[in-house]
């Protein structure tokens, strides 16, 4: 999940009538199963959570027999028997208002545009959709930061107008419920740029710390409006700051500047009964796990194996750490034997609890529909995850 997708979740309008409530029939709900799993308790089956698909994946699978009406993540989850959580539409980190989106230049191959952060980017229009190439970043110094800061105030519109109605329904839910906790350094990286933020740590550390503090204060102020009304199951953030070689900012910065701010946020959640917090961080997160744990981020997601974040190593080094994801997507393209081998190595740690296994990022288009179905069947058979597919799994 990238920053834009997270903002779509928190900016959407939610009708309380569309939210499911705890059914009258007795038996563990998905929420209860999630809580028991994450607190290392015995459970009849664990939640079956996944992380979505590349933009090209479902169209590729249509050519391999996926029904054409299965055209988005929601319909795919229902078809494959995948369960999910909800996220409340509370905006703890977006700019209000954002900058105006403008298309600046366009030809048959590329589109150049100004995004809602004020940055100028270019993206290719053909083939596989690429990560945008940023040509310039608006946030450069203290003067431009003052413009940003005005857009990062804890205004009332960060909480939906129908919040009392939503809260009443959320308190009678049967699914895990998340609330956003923001981003202390990942989103500023988007605003400032990779190279620029790496230099700002040395050239103007006071400014960068002020940015982090502003985002922490904004998150806490916004959360204080809702945590008294609903007991959330977990806080979810976004810190896409790691690559195969580790984080783009130093471990000292994460420990001394970022972790204490997260601690204020997670302490606020725990004060109101929310004991789990994760932040979406791809890449090799091993160098920053200690900082995350110090900041109260006790669940790692999506645990990208190929990049160096192996859940087996993590559980051995940090006993009791919570994880979601951790199934190497590279193995899914290799066929049933490789998939089984990957799941078998994770099985002892899934059985320990505190681990919701799933593909460690979006499923790429080179994974065949048949292999993906085999993966889900093996996952149900070996791990005892929930969810019922809309096709006959016994024939696989």
Secondary structure, 3 states (H helix, E strand, C coil): CCHHHHHHHHHCCCCHHHCCCCCCCCCCCHHHHHHHHHCCCCCCCECCCCCCECCCHHHHHHCCCCCCCCCCHHHHHHHHCCCCCEECCCCCCCCCCCCCCEEEEECCCEEEEECCCCCEEEEECCCCCCCCEEEECCCCCHHHHHHHHHCCCCCHHHCCCCHHHHHHHHCCCCCCEEEEEECCCHHHHHHHCHHHHHHHHHHCHHHHHHHHHHHHHHHHHHHCCCCCCCCCCEEEEECCCEECCEECCCHHHHHHHHHHHHHHHHHHHHHCCCCEEEEECCCCCHHHHHHHHHCCCCEEEECCCCCCCCHHHHHHHCCCCEEEEEECHHHHCCCHHHHHHHHHHHHHHHHHCCEEEEECCCECCCCCHHHHHHHHHHHHHHHCECCCCCCCHHHC
